[in-house]
Amino acid sequence: MKPAEVYILNQPEIYREILLNLQVIIENALPEADLHFKWNVPYYYLNNKPFCFLNASHKGKFVDLAFNKGYQLQQHIEYLNGDNRNTFKSLRYFSIEEIDVRILHDVILEAQSLH
């Protein structure tokens, strides 16, 4: 089993459920994406370059799906969180019910176009 998969499966249930759903959505939208384990989080690469990562924040009680070129994204900016980061913006989920597949898919495809 890959270290990124171990990270996901070892999370408490609330985070694991969100992470697994995000993993399925990302991999369906971008079958060419490669899942790695970098900087202690699951990190998707496209064309051998970092694309986005998943992070379970136990302190904040959410899961972030952060995009490397997040500040260049134009769609659904009202859902993107910057948290004083220079280049990343993320979609933040506190529960599985908050995942809007349409918005997530739009953001993934836009981020892919910038990659």
A tleap script that builds the chain and sets N, CA, C and O, in Angstrom:
source leaprc.protein.ff14SB
mol = sequence {
  NMET LYS PRO ALA GLU VAL TYR ILE LEU ASN
  GLN PRO GLU ILE TYR ARG GLU ILE LEU LEU
  ASN LEU GLN VAL ILE ILE GLU ASN ALA LEU
  PRO GLU ALA ASP LEU HIE PHE LYS TRP ASN
  VAL PRO TYR TYR TYR LEU ASN ASN LYS PRO
  PHE CYS PHE LEU ASN ALA SER HIE LYS GLY
  LYS PHE VAL ASP LEU ALA PHE ASN LYS GLY
  TYR GLN LEU GLN GLN HIE ILE GLU TYR LEU
  ASN GLY ASP ASN ARG ASN THR PHE LYS SER
  LEU ARG TYR PHE SER ILE GLU GLU ILE ASP
  VAL ARG ILE LEU HIE ASP VAL ILE LEU GLU
  ALA GLN SER LEU CHIE
}
set mol.1.N position { 0.843 -1.176 0.000 }
set mol.1.CA position { 0.000 0.000 0.000 }
set mol.1.C position { 0.893 1.247 0.000 }
set mol.1.O position { 1.917 1.294 0.682 }
set mol.2.N position { 0.485 2.247 -0.775 }
set mol.2.CA position { 1.248 3.490 -0.867 }
set mol.2.C position { 1.144 4.282 0.443 }
set mol.2.O position { 0.121 4.219 1.125 }
set mol.3.N position { 2.197 5.023 0.793 }
set mol.3.CA position { 2.142 5.854 2.009 }
set mol.3.C position { 0.977 6.844 2.015 }
set mol.3.O position { 0.408 7.112 3.073 }
set mol.4.N position { 0.611 7.393 0.853 }
set mol.4.CA position { -0.522 8.324 0.797 }
set mol.4.C position { -1.816 7.616 1.172 }
set mol.4.O position { -2.663 8.185 1.861 }
set mol.5.N position { -1.968 6.385 0.724 }
set mol.5.CA position { -3.163 5.609 1.061 }
set mol.5.C position { -3.179 5.257 2.547 }
set mol.5.O position { -4.237 5.263 3.177 }
set mol.6.N position { -2.019 4.953 3.103 }
set mol.6.CA position { -1.919 4.662 4.535 }
set mol.6.C position { -2.326 5.898 5.337 }
set mol.6.O position { -3.056 5.789 6.323 }
set mol.7.N position { -1.856 7.070 4.917 }
set mol.7.CA position { -2.239 8.328 5.574 }
set mol.7.C position { -3.757 8.464 5.614 }
set mol.7.O position { -4.330 8.758 6.664 }
set mol.8.N position { -4.400 8.252 4.485 }
set mol.8.CA position { -5.854 8.402 4.386 }
set mol.8.C position { -6.559 7.377 5.275 }
set mol.8.O position { -7.453 7.731 6.044 }
set mol.9.N position { -6.161 6.122 5.171 }
set mol.9.CA position { -6.837 5.060 5.920 }
set mol.9.C position { -6.607 5.145 7.426 }
set mol.9.O position { -7.416 4.636 8.201 }
set mol.10.N position { -5.527 5.775 7.848 }
set mol.10.CA position { -5.231 5.897 9.275 }
set mol.10.C position { -5.877 7.110 9.934 }
set mol.10.O position { -5.706 7.325 11.134 }
set mol.11.N position { -6.612 7.901 9.166 }
set mol.11.CA position { -7.277 9.080 9.732 }
set mol.11.C position { -8.524 8.656 10.509 }
set mol.11.O position { -9.123 7.625 10.205 }
set mol.12.N position { -8.918 9.448 11.511 }
set mol.12.CA position { -10.207 9.190 12.173 }
set mol.12.C position { -11.325 9.193 11.131 }
set mol.12.O position { -11.201 9.825 10.082 }
set mol.13.N position { -12.398 8.495 11.418 }
set mol.13.CA position { -13.456 8.244 10.439 }
set mol.13.C position { -13.977 9.495 9.741 }
set mol.13.O position { -14.163 9.477 8.525 }
set mol.14.N position { -14.214 10.568 10.465 }
set mol.14.CA position { -14.774 11.773 9.845 }
set mol.14.C position { -13.858 12.318 8.739 }
set mol.14.O position { -14.339 12.747 7.690 }
set mol.15.N position { -12.545 12.300 8.975 }
set mol.15.CA position { -11.599 12.775 7.960 }
set mol.15.C position { -11.421 11.737 6.858 }
set mol.15.O position { -11.363 12.079 5.677 }
set mol.16.N position { -11.335 10.468 7.250 }
set mol.16.CA position { -11.132 9.390 6.281 }
set mol.16.C position { -12.254 9.379 5.241 }
set mol.16.O position { -11.995 9.223 4.048 }
set mol.17.N position { -13.487 9.541 5.688 }
set mol.17.CA position { -14.632 9.536 4.779 }
set mol.17.C position { -14.533 10.673 3.760 }
set mol.17.O position { -14.777 10.467 2.572 }
set mol.18.N position { -14.181 11.853 4.218 }
set mol.18.CA position { -14.017 13.007 3.320 }
set mol.18.C position { -12.854 12.759 2.362 }
set mol.18.O position { -12.988 12.956 1.155 }
set mol.19.N position { -11.721 12.329 2.898 }
set mol.19.CA position { -10.532 12.091 2.083 }
set mol.19.C position { -10.779 11.041 1.001 }
set mol.19.O position { -10.372 11.225 -0.146 }
set mol.20.N position { -11.439 9.952 1.359 }
set mol.20.CA position { -11.721 8.907 0.377 }
set mol.20.C position { -12.643 9.408 -0.730 }
set mol.20.O position { -12.449 9.080 -1.901 }
set mol.21.N position { -13.636 10.194 -0.364 }
set mol.21.CA position { -14.528 10.759 -1.375 }
set mol.21.C position { -13.788 11.711 -2.298 }
set mol.21.O position { -13.976 11.671 -3.513 }
set mol.22.N position { -12.949 12.566 -1.730 }
set mol.22.CA position { -12.166 13.489 -2.554 }
set mol.22.C position { -11.227 12.726 -3.476 }
set mol.22.O position { -11.055 13.097 -4.637 }
set mol.23.N position { -10.624 11.666 -2.963 }
set mol.23.CA position { -9.720 10.853 -3.765 }
set mol.23.C position { -10.447 10.280 -4.981 }
set mol.23.O position { -9.919 10.328 -6.092 }
set mol.24.N position { -11.634 9.746 -4.787 }
set mol.24.CA position { -12.405 9.178 -5.895 }
set mol.24.C position { -12.759 10.258 -6.922 }
set mol.24.O position { -12.630 10.040 -8.126 }
set mol.25.N position { -13.202 11.409 -6.446 }
set mol.25.CA position { -13.594 12.496 -7.364 }
set mol.25.C position { -12.396 12.988 -8.161 }
set mol.25.O position { -12.492 13.172 -9.375 }
set mol.26.N position { -11.276 13.202 -7.495 }
set mol.26.CA position { -10.061 13.672 -8.184 }
set mol.26.C position { -9.613 12.651 -9.221 }
set mol.26.O position { -9.316 13.010 -10.361 }
set mol.27.N position { -9.563 11.399 -8.836 }
set mol.27.CA position { -9.055 10.373 -9.744 }
set mol.27.C position { -10.008 10.097 -10.904 }
set mol.27.O position { -9.564 9.685 -11.975 }
set mol.28.N position { -11.299 10.316 -10.712 }
set mol.28.CA position { -12.242 10.204 -11.830 }
set mol.28.C position { -12.100 11.387 -12.783 }
set mol.28.O position { -12.183 11.219 -14.000 }
set mol.29.N position { -11.887 12.576 -12.235 }
set mol.29.CA position { -11.732 13.773 -13.071 }
set mol.29.C position { -10.384 13.785 -13.792 }
set mol.29.O position { -10.283 14.246 -14.929 }
set mol.30.N position { -9.364 13.279 -13.127 }
set mol.30.CA position { -7.997 13.300 -13.669 }
set mol.30.C position { -7.353 11.921 -13.557 }
set mol.30.O position { -6.497 11.711 -12.697 }
set mol.31.N position { -7.749 10.989 -14.405 }
set mol.31.CA position { -7.186 9.640 -14.293 }
set mol.31.C position { -5.669 9.591 -14.487 }
set mol.31.O position { -5.020 8.628 -14.077 }
set mol.32.N position { -5.112 10.618 -15.105 }
set mol.32.CA position { -3.660 10.659 -15.318 }
set mol.32.C position { -2.897 11.179 -14.097 }
set mol.32.O position { -1.666 11.164 -14.092 }
set mol.33.N position { -3.600 11.631 -13.079 }
set mol.33.CA position { -2.943 12.156 -11.865 }
set mol.33.C position { -2.285 11.020 -11.086 }
set mol.33.O position { -2.828 9.920 -10.976 }
set mol.34.N position { -1.111 11.312 -10.555 }
set mol.34.CA position { -0.366 10.346 -9.749 }
set mol.34.C position { -0.405 10.776 -8.293 }
set mol.34.O position { -0.108 11.925 -7.967 }
set mol.35.N position { -0.777 9.840 -7.416 }
set mol.35.CA position { -0.828 10.118 -5.990 }
set mol.35.C position { 0.503 9.762 -5.345 }
set mol.35.O position { 0.967 8.625 -5.433 }
set mol.36.N position { 1.108 10.747 -4.698 }
set mol.36.CA position { 2.371 10.577 -3.989 }
set mol.36.C position { 2.164 10.955 -2.523 }
set mol.36.O position { 1.092 11.420 -2.134 }
set mol.37.N position { 3.189 10.750 -1.730 }
set mol.37.CA position { 3.166 11.205 -0.338 }
set mol.37.C position { 4.351 12.145 -0.169 }
set mol.37.O position { 5.493 11.705 -0.033 }
set mol.38.N position { 4.069 13.444 -0.179 }
set mol.38.CA position { 5.103 14.479 -0.080 }
set mol.38.C position { 4.747 15.428 1.045 }
set mol.38.O position { 3.573 15.735 1.256 }
set mol.39.N position { 5.742 15.890 1.759 }
set mol.39.CA position { 5.554 16.850 2.850 }
set mol.39.C position { 4.504 16.358 3.852 }
set mol.39.O position { 3.745 17.140 4.424 }
set mol.40.N position { 4.489 15.042 4.043 }
set mol.40.CA position { 3.619 14.378 5.020 }
set mol.40.C position { 2.130 14.436 4.697 }
set mol.40.O position { 1.302 14.297 5.596 }
set mol.41.N position { 1.778 14.637 3.438 }
set mol.41.CA position { 0.378 14.630 3.011 }
set mol.41.C position { 0.254 13.941 1.647 }
set mol.41.O position { 1.225 13.880 0.893 }
set mol.42.N position { -0.949 13.420 1.328 }
set mol.42.CA position { -1.180 12.892 -0.018 }
set mol.42.C position { -1.148 14.047 -1.027 }
set mol.42.O position { -1.848 15.046 -0.869 }
set mol.43.N position { -0.336 13.891 -2.047 }
set mol.43.CA position { -0.097 14.958 -3.014 }
set mol.43.C position { -0.285 14.409 -4.424 }
set mol.43.O position { 0.364 13.438 -4.812 }
set mol.44.N position { -1.171 15.030 -5.179 }
set mol.44.CA position { -1.376 14.630 -6.568 }
set mol.44.C position { -0.435 15.409 -7.469 }
set mol.44.O position { -0.236 16.614 -7.317 }
set mol.45.N position { 0.136 14.675 -8.413 }
set mol.45.CA position { 1.022 15.256 -9.420 }
set mol.45.C position { 0.396 15.071 -10.796 }
set mol.45.O position { -0.211 14.041 -11.088 }
set mol.46.N position { 0.556 16.084 -11.627 }
set mol.46.CA position { 0.180 16.005 -13.043 }
set mol.46.C position { 1.419 16.350 -13.853 }
set mol.46.O position { 2.105 17.331 -13.568 }
set mol.47.N position { 1.696 15.552 -14.847 }
set mol.47.CA position { 2.872 15.786 -15.697 }
set mol.47.C position { 4.136 15.943 -14.859 }
set mol.47.O position { 4.985 16.784 -15.153 }
set mol.48.N position { 4.252 15.140 -13.830 }
set mol.48.CA position { 5.420 15.131 -12.928 }
set mol.48.C position { 5.607 16.427 -12.153 }
set mol.48.O position { 6.704 16.706 -11.669 }
set mol.49.N position { 4.541 17.229 -12.030 }
set mol.49.CA position { 4.614 18.473 -11.266 }
set mol.49.C position { 3.520 18.464 -10.194 }
set mol.49.O position { 2.428 17.949 -10.434 }
set mol.50.N position { 3.802 19.029 -9.016 }
set mol.50.CA position { 2.789 19.078 -7.953 }
set mol.50.C position { 1.535 19.805 -8.434 }
set mol.50.O position { 1.618 20.855 -9.071 }
set mol.51.N position { 0.368 19.227 -8.119 }
set mol.51.CA position { -0.908 19.783 -8.567 }
set mol.51.C position { -1.794 20.198 -7.389 }
set mol.51.O position { -2.208 21.354 -7.295 }
set mol.52.N position { -2.078 19.256 -6.499 }
set mol.52.CA position { -2.912 19.559 -5.338 }
set mol.52.C position { -2.615 18.552 -4.231 }
set mol.52.O position { -2.076 17.473 -4.478 }
set mol.53.N position { -2.978 18.928 -3.009 }
set mol.53.CA position { -2.766 17.990 -1.907 }
set mol.53.C position { -3.964 17.963 -0.980 }
set mol.53.O position { -4.776 18.887 -0.949 }
set mol.54.N position { -4.052 16.876 -0.226 }
set mol.54.CA position { -5.106 16.667 0.761 }
set mol.54.C position { -4.496 16.760 2.148 }
set mol.54.O position { -3.433 16.194 2.404 }
set mol.55.N position { -5.161 17.469 3.037 }
set mol.55.CA position { -4.644 17.603 4.397 }
set mol.55.C position { -5.794 17.535 5.394 }
set mol.55.O position { -6.751 18.306 5.314 }
set mol.56.N position { -5.685 16.608 6.329 }
set mol.56.CA position { -6.663 16.513 7.416 }
set mol.56.C position { -6.144 17.342 8.582 }
set mol.56.O position { -5.126 17.003 9.186 }
set mol.57.N position { -6.839 18.420 8.897 }
set mol.57.CA position { -6.444 19.280 10.010 }
set mol.57.C position { -7.248 18.878 11.245 }
set mol.57.O position { -8.414 19.244 11.387 }
set mol.58.N position { -6.614 18.129 12.125 }
set mol.58.CA position { -7.293 17.683 13.340 }
set mol.58.C position { -7.553 18.870 14.263 }
set mol.58.O position { -8.570 18.910 14.956 }
set mol.59.N position { -6.651 19.820 14.272 }
set mol.59.CA position { -6.831 21.003 15.112 }
set mol.59.C position { -8.033 21.825 14.636 }
set mol.59.O position { -8.859 22.249 15.445 }
set mol.60.N position { -8.125 22.047 13.325 }
set mol.60.CA position { -9.217 22.840 12.769 }
set mol.60.C position { -10.474 22.028 12.492 }
set mol.60.O position { -11.538 22.590 12.233 }
set mol.61.N position { -10.350 20.697 12.545 }
set mol.61.CA position { -11.470 19.767 12.318 }
set mol.61.C position { -12.046 19.886 10.910 }
set mol.61.O position { -13.262 19.941 10.728 }
set mol.62.N position { -11.144 19.926 9.905 }
set mol.62.CA position { -11.562 19.999 8.510 }
set mol.62.C position { -10.549 19.281 7.639 }
set mol.62.O position { -9.469 18.905 8.094 }
set mol.63.N position { -10.915 19.099 6.383 }
set mol.63.CA position { -10.010 18.571 5.361 }
set mol.63.C position { -9.863 19.648 4.304 }
set mol.63.O position { -10.851 20.202 3.823 }
set mol.64.N position { -8.634 19.935 3.952 }
set mol.64.CA position { -8.323 20.886 2.889 }
set mol.64.C position { -7.918 20.128 1.634 }
set mol.64.O position { -7.144 19.173 1.688 }
set mol.65.N position { -8.452 20.567 0.514 }
set mol.65.CA position { -7.967 20.158 -0.802 }
set mol.65.C position { -7.343 21.411 -1.386 }
set mol.65.O position { -8.044 22.295 -1.879 }
set mol.66.N position { -6.017 21.484 -1.329 }
set mol.66.CA position { -5.295 22.705 -1.692 }
set mol.66.C position { -4.664 22.577 -3.078 }
set mol.66.O position { -4.038 21.568 -3.403 }
set mol.67.N position { -4.842 23.612 -3.875 }
set mol.67.CA position { -4.328 23.643 -5.243 }
set mol.67.C position { -3.093 24.527 -5.320 }
set mol.67.O position { -3.083 25.638 -4.789 }
set mol.68.N position { -2.055 24.032 -5.981 }
set mol.68.CA position { -0.785 24.753 -6.080 }
set mol.68.C position { -0.925 26.131 -6.705 }
set mol.68.O position { -0.293 27.081 -6.243 }
set mol.69.N position { -1.714 26.256 -7.715 }
set mol.69.CA position { -1.889 27.554 -8.371 }
set mol.69.C position { -3.247 28.144 -8.001 }
set mol.69.O position { -3.935 28.733 -8.835 }
set mol.70.N position { -3.611 27.977 -6.756 }
set mol.70.CA position { -4.928 28.378 -6.280 }
set mol.70.C position { -5.242 29.846 -6.449 }
set mol.70.O position { -6.396 30.209 -6.676 }
set mol.71.N position { -4.232 30.702 -6.341 }
set mol.71.CA position { -4.486 32.136 -6.476 }
set mol.71.C position { -4.766 32.554 -7.909 }
set mol.71.O position { -5.170 33.691 -8.156 }
set mol.72.N position { -4.560 31.660 -8.842 }
set mol.72.CA position { -4.883 31.955 -10.232 }
set mol.72.C position { -6.293 31.502 -10.603 }
set mol.72.O position { -6.793 31.833 -11.678 }
set mol.73.N position { -6.928 30.751 -9.719 }
set mol.73.CA position { -8.275 30.252 -10.000 }
set mol.73.C position { -9.279 31.397 -10.008 }
set mol.73.O position { -9.205 32.308 -9.183 }
set mol.74.N position { -10.215 31.341 -10.945 }
set mol.74.CA position { -11.228 32.392 -11.095 }
set mol.74.C position { -12.650 31.911 -10.792 }
set mol.74.O position { -13.518 32.711 -10.441 }
set mol.75.N position { -12.879 30.616 -10.926 }
set mol.75.CA position { -14.216 30.071 -10.699 }
set mol.75.C position { -14.424 29.753 -9.218 }
set mol.75.O position { -13.505 29.300 -8.535 }
set mol.76.N position { -15.613 29.989 -8.745 }
set mol.76.CA position { -16.026 29.598 -7.387 }
set mol.76.C position { -15.085 30.145 -6.306 }
set mol.76.O position { -14.823 29.474 -5.308 }
set mol.77.N position { -14.584 31.359 -6.510 }
set mol.77.CA position { -13.630 31.924 -5.550 }
set mol.77.C position { -14.248 32.120 -4.168 }
set mol.77.O position { -13.534 32.188 -3.168 }
set mol.78.N position { -15.578 32.209 -4.116 }
set mol.78.CA position { -16.239 32.367 -2.827 }
set mol.78.C position { -16.107 31.112 -1.960 }
set mol.78.O position { -16.353 31.165 -0.755 }
set mol.79.N position { -15.720 29.988 -2.564 }
set mol.79.CA position { -15.535 28.737 -1.824 }
set mol.79.C position { -14.064 28.445 -1.520 }
set mol.79.O position { -13.756 27.508 -0.784 }
set mol.80.N position { -13.168 29.237 -2.078 }
set mol.80.CA position { -11.734 28.984 -1.912 }
set mol.80.C position { -11.183 29.733 -0.710 }
set mol.80.O position { -11.502 30.899 -0.480 }
set mol.81.N position { -10.352 29.037 0.046 }
set mol.81.CA position { -9.771 29.577 1.262 }
set mol.81.C position { -8.272 29.784 1.049 }
set mol.81.O position { -7.569 28.865 0.629 }
set mol.82.N position { -7.788 30.984 1.339 }
set mol.82.CA position { -6.370 31.291 1.162 }
set mol.82.C position { -5.551 31.186 2.428 }
set mol.82.O position { -4.362 30.877 2.357 }
set mol.83.N position { -6.136 31.430 3.576 }
set mol.83.CA position { -5.456 31.317 4.879 }
set mol.83.C position { -4.062 31.929 4.898 }
set mol.83.O position { -3.122 31.324 5.415 }
set mol.84.N position { -3.928 33.109 4.344 }
set mol.84.CA position { -2.639 33.823 4.334 }
set mol.84.C position { -1.525 33.031 3.657 }
set mol.84.O position { -0.356 33.187 4.009 }
set mol.85.N position { -1.872 32.186 2.693 }
set mol.85.CA position { -0.861 31.437 1.939 }
set mol.85.C position { -0.554 32.202 0.659 }
set mol.85.O position { -1.423 32.885 0.117 }
set mol.86.N position { 0.665 32.092 0.181 }
set mol.86.CA position { 1.103 32.860 -0.979 }
set mol.86.C position { 0.596 32.321 -2.311 }
set mol.86.O position { 0.213 33.101 -3.183 }
set mol.87.N position { 0.586 31.020 -2.480 }
set mol.87.CA position { 0.216 30.468 -3.775 }
set mol.87.C position { -0.977 29.522 -3.712 }
set mol.87.O position { -1.707 29.388 -4.695 }
set mol.88.N position { -1.184 28.878 -2.597 }
set mol.88.CA position { -2.242 27.879 -2.474 }
set mol.88.C position { -3.576 28.514 -2.106 }
set mol.88.O position { -3.646 29.494 -1.364 }
set mol.89.N position { -4.633 27.917 -2.655 }
set mol.89.CA position { -5.990 28.144 -2.169 }
set mol.89.C position { -6.623 26.771 -2.078 }
set mol.89.O position { -6.273 25.858 -2.827 }
set mol.90.N position { -7.553 26.635 -1.158 }
set mol.90.CA position { -8.114 25.313 -0.941 }
set mol.90.C position { -9.627 25.336 -0.824 }
set mol.90.O position { -10.240 26.348 -0.486 }
set mol.91.N position { -10.196 24.189 -1.116 }
set mol.91.CA position { -11.585 23.917 -0.801 }
set mol.91.C position { -11.549 23.224 0.555 }
set mol.91.O position { -10.806 22.260 0.737 }
set mol.92.N position { -12.331 23.699 1.493 }
set mol.92.CA position { -12.278 23.214 2.876 }
set mol.92.C position { -13.591 22.525 3.215 }
set mol.92.O position { -14.675 23.056 2.975 }
set mol.93.N position { -13.465 21.329 3.779 }
set mol.93.CA position { -14.644 20.525 4.109 }
set mol.93.C position { -14.631 20.112 5.579 }
set mol.93.O position { -13.672 19.518 6.070 }
set mol.94.N position { -15.715 20.440 6.260 }
set mol.94.CA position { -15.888 20.056 7.656 }
set mol.94.C position { -16.737 18.789 7.773 }
set mol.94.O position { -16.757 18.149 8.823 }
set mol.95.N position { -17.441 18.428 6.689 }
set mol.95.CA position { -18.244 17.210 6.676 }
set mol.95.C position { -18.376 16.721 5.237 }
set mol.95.O position { -18.151 17.470 4.286 }
set mol.96.N position { -18.739 15.471 5.101 }
set mol.96.CA position { -18.911 14.876 3.770 }
set mol.96.C position { -20.044 15.550 3.003 }
set mol.96.O position { -20.008 15.636 1.776 }
set mol.97.N position { -21.046 16.024 3.733 }
set mol.97.CA position { -22.201 16.659 3.098 }
set mol.97.C position { -21.839 17.978 2.416 }
set mol.97.O position { -22.565 18.431 1.531 }
set mol.98.N position { -20.745 18.589 2.808 }
set mol.98.CA position { -20.334 19.862 2.224 }
set mol.98.C position { -19.693 19.726 0.852 }
set mol.98.O position { -19.502 20.725 0.160 }
set mol.99.N position { -19.360 18.516 0.451 }
set mol.99.CA position { -18.712 18.325 -0.848 }
set mol.99.C position { -19.741 18.511 -1.955 }
set mol.99.O position { -20.656 17.701 -2.109 }
set mol.100.N position { -19.585 19.581 -2.719 }
set mol.100.CA position { -20.422 19.839 -3.889 }
set mol.100.C position { -19.606 19.381 -5.096 }
set mol.100.O position { -18.658 20.046 -5.511 }
set mol.101.N position { -19.991 18.243 -5.645 }
set mol.101.CA position { -19.208 17.618 -6.715 }
set mol.101.C position { -19.082 18.525 -7.930 }
set mol.101.O position { -18.035 18.542 -8.577 }
set mol.102.N position { -20.124 19.274 -8.251 }
set mol.102.CA position { -20.085 20.174 -9.410 }
set mol.102.C position { -19.023 21.251 -9.215 }
set mol.102.O position { -18.218 21.503 -10.111 }
set mol.103.N position { -19.022 21.882 -8.047 }
set mol.103.CA position { -18.029 22.928 -7.758 }
set mol.103.C position { -16.631 22.321 -7.749 }
set mol.103.O position { -15.708 22.872 -8.349 }
set mol.104.N position { -16.480 21.202 -7.079 }
set mol.104.CA position { -15.178 20.545 -6.997 }
set mol.104.C position { -14.666 20.197 -8.391 }
set mol.104.O position { -13.500 20.439 -8.700 }
set mol.105.N position { -15.511 19.642 -9.217 }
set mol.105.CA position { -15.118 19.270 -10.580 }
set mol.105.C position { -14.700 20.499 -11.383 }
set mol.105.O position { -13.692 20.468 -12.089 }
set mol.106.N position { -15.473 21.582 -11.275 }
set mol.106.CA position { -15.125 22.830 -11.974 }
set mol.106.C position { -13.745 23.328 -11.553 }
set mol.106.O position { -12.936 23.714 -12.397 }
set mol.107.N position { -13.481 23.319 -10.262 }
set mol.107.CA position { -12.205 23.828 -9.741 }
set mol.107.C position { -11.056 22.931 -10.189 }
set mol.107.O position { -9.995 23.427 -10.569 }
set mol.108.N position { -11.259 21.614 -10.146 }
set mol.108.CA position { -10.217 20.683 -10.594 }
set mol.108.C position { -9.875 20.930 -12.065 }
set mol.108.O position { -8.701 20.992 -12.427 }
set mol.109.N position { -10.886 21.069 -12.899 }
set mol.109.CA position { -10.625 21.273 -14.333 }
set mol.109.C position { -9.979 22.617 -14.614 }
set mol.109.O position { -9.116 22.721 -15.486 }
set mol.110.N position { -10.390 23.657 -13.878 }
set mol.110.CA position { -9.738 24.950 -14.066 }
set mol.110.C position { -8.282 24.879 -13.622 }
set mol.110.O position { -7.394 25.389 -14.306 }
set mol.111.N position { -8.038 24.247 -12.481 }
set mol.111.CA position { -6.660 24.113 -11.989 }
set mol.111.C position { -5.822 23.315 -12.989 }
set mol.111.O position { -4.648 23.622 -13.198 }
set mol.112.N position { -6.409 22.310 -13.597 }
set mol.112.CA position { -5.693 21.526 -14.605 }
set mol.112.C position { -5.321 22.403 -15.801 }
set mol.112.O position { -4.232 22.258 -16.358 }
set mol.113.N position { -6.209 23.305 -16.198 }
set mol.113.CA position { -5.919 24.184 -17.331 }
set mol.113.C position { -4.788 25.153 -17.043 }
set mol.113.O position { -4.136 25.636 -17.968 }
set mol.114.N position { -4.547 25.444 -15.769 }
set mol.114.CA position { -3.463 26.349 -15.376 }
set mol.114.C position { -2.140 25.622 -15.173 }
set mol.114.O position { -1.087 26.247 -15.045 }
set mol.115.N position { -2.206 24.325 -15.145 }
set mol.115.CA position { -1.037 23.524 -14.761 }
set mol.115.C position { -0.038 23.411 -15.890 }
set mol.115.O position { 1.002 22.772 -15.733 }
savepdb mol mol.pdb
quit
